Amino acid sequence: MAETCNPPVFVKIPCYVTGRLVLDTDRERIRQKLARFLVEERNYLLSELILDREIELEVMGERIKSFVDISVVINGRTLMILRGGPGSVVTRETGTLAAARLLEPDYIVPWAVQANLFDCAFLDVMHKKAIAYGWEHIPSRQDLLKLTQNWVPTPLSVKRISLERQLLYSYDTHG
């Protein structure tokens, strides 16, 4: 008796931010949890959440696009980025820091979050370090505004751009 090969079944879920159906993947589940958490628990506005911002990279002739899952943009400035992925948040921190340093062409985004479904790292991008672990440490909208009230947008030095691109490329292509 011949076996038949059934095509894969792709399950879709509604996106919290856009309402459109998106593929149900580990990364997408994390992004949906982050978006819902930011709006319902941390008082961000849906209009302040920008999905899938791209960072184009070229390293040794190879071009890829890296993505920031959610950017928090308040008063025209990206104040925090959030990236999600399965596995350890600690092992993905460096890539997320690099993404925050490269996303905006004229300044370094000051805060970042690397998350999985159960844990996250809240990252101080300027000092390139984690300052807290756990979803409860993702700042509320009000706290983020306090954290950035004295922030002066600072560009990434030309010398650091290629290094940060290499770091992001390595983390996003090789883990």
LINTA-V22680 format. One record per residue. N is the residue number from 1. SS is DSSP state (hx for helix, st for strand, lp for the rest). BURIAL is # if it has 24 or more other C-alpha atoms within 12 Angstrom, else .. D_FIRST is the distance of its C-alpha to the first C-alpha in Angstrom with 1 decimal. Layout:
n={N;N}
ss={SS;SS}
burial={BURIAL;BURIAL}
d_first={D_FIRST;D_FIRST}
//
This chain:
n={1;2;3;4;5;6;7;8;9;10;11;12;13;14;15;16;17;18;19;20;21;22;23;24;25;26;27;28;29;30;31;32;33;34;35;36;37;38;39;40;41;42;43;44;45;46;47;48;49;50;51;52;53;54;55;56;57;58;59;60;61;62;63;64;65;66;67;68;69;70;71;72;73;74;75;76;77;78;79;80;81;82;83;84;85;86;87;88;89;90;91;92;93;94;95;96;97;98;99;100;101;102;103;104;105;106;107;108;109;110;111;112;113;114;115;116;117;118;119;120;121;122;123;124;125;126;127;128;129;130;131;132;133;134;135;136;137;138;139;140;141;142;143;144;145;146;147;148;149;150;151;152;153;154;155;156;157;158;159;160;161;162;163;164;165;166;167;168;169;170;171;172;173;174;175}
ss={lp;lp;lp;lp;lp;lp;lp;lp;lp;lp;lp;st;st;st;lp;lp;lp;lp;lp;lp;st;st;st;lp;lp;hx;hx;hx;hx;hx;hx;hx;hx;hx;hx;hx;hx;hx;hx;hx;lp;lp;lp;lp;lp;hx;hx;hx;st;st;st;st;st;st;st;st;st;st;st;lp;lp;st;st;st;st;st;st;st;st;st;st;st;st;st;lp;lp;st;st;st;st;st;st;st;st;lp;lp;lp;lp;lp;hx;hx;hx;hx;hx;hx;hx;hx;hx;hx;hx;hx;hx;lp;lp;lp;lp;lp;lp;lp;lp;st;st;st;st;st;lp;lp;lp;lp;st;st;st;st;st;lp;lp;lp;lp;st;st;st;st;st;lp;hx;hx;hx;lp;lp;lp;hx;hx;hx;hx;hx;hx;hx;lp;lp;lp;lp;lp;lp;lp;lp;lp;lp;hx;hx;hx;hx;hx;hx;hx;hx;hx;hx;hx;hx;hx;hx;hx;hx;hx;lp}
burial={.;.;.;.;.;.;.;.;.;.;.;.;.;.;#;#;#;.;.;.;.;.;.;.;.;.;#;#;#;#;#;#;#;#;#;#;#;#;#;.;.;.;.;#;.;#;.;#;#;#;#;#;#;.;#;.;#;.;.;.;.;.;.;.;.;#;#;#;#;#;#;#;#;#;.;.;#;#;#;#;#;#;#;#;#;#;.;.;#;#;.;#;#;#;#;#;#;#;#;#;#;#;#;#;.;.;#;#;#;#;#;#;#;#;#;#;#;.;#;#;#;#;#;#;#;#;.;#;#;#;.;#;#;.;#;.;#;#;#;.;#;.;.;#;#;.;.;#;.;.;.;.;.;.;.;#;.;.;.;.;#;.;.;#;#;#;#;#;#;#;#;#;.;.;.}
d_first={0.0;3.8;6.5;9.5;12.9;15.5;19.0;21.5;23.7;27.3;29.7;33.3;36.5;39.9;42.4;45.5;47.8;46.5;44.5;41.7;38.1;37.1;34.0;33.8;34.2;36.2;39.0;39.1;39.3;42.3;43.9;43.6;45.1;47.9;48.7;48.9;50.9;53.4;54.0;53.9;55.4;57.4;58.8;57.7;57.5;54.1;56.1;56.9;53.3;51.9;48.2;46.6;49.7;48.9;50.6;50.0;50.1;50.5;50.7;50.9;49.7;46.6;46.6;44.9;45.5;46.1;46.2;48.5;46.6;49.7;53.3;56.1;58.7;62.0;65.0;63.3;62.6;59.4;60.5;57.3;53.7;50.7;47.5;44.5;41.7;39.7;41.2;44.8;47.4;49.8;47.7;47.6;51.3;52.4;50.0;51.1;54.8;54.3;52.7;55.7;58.0;56.4;55.4;58.8;60.7;64.1;63.7;61.7;60.0;61.8;59.1;55.3;52.6;49.5;47.2;44.0;43.0;45.3;48.1;50.1;52.8;55.8;57.2;60.7;59.9;63.5;63.7;60.1;59.4;57.7;60.2;58.1;54.7;53.1;52.3;55.7;57.4;56.1;59.4;60.1;61.3;64.9;64.5;62.9;65.9;68.3;66.5;67.0;70.4;72.1;69.3;70.4;67.6;67.5;65.7;63.7;65.7;64.7;64.5;61.8;59.6;57.8;57.4;55.9;53.5;52.4;51.9;49.9;47.8;47.1;46.2;44.0;42.1;42.1;42.7}
//
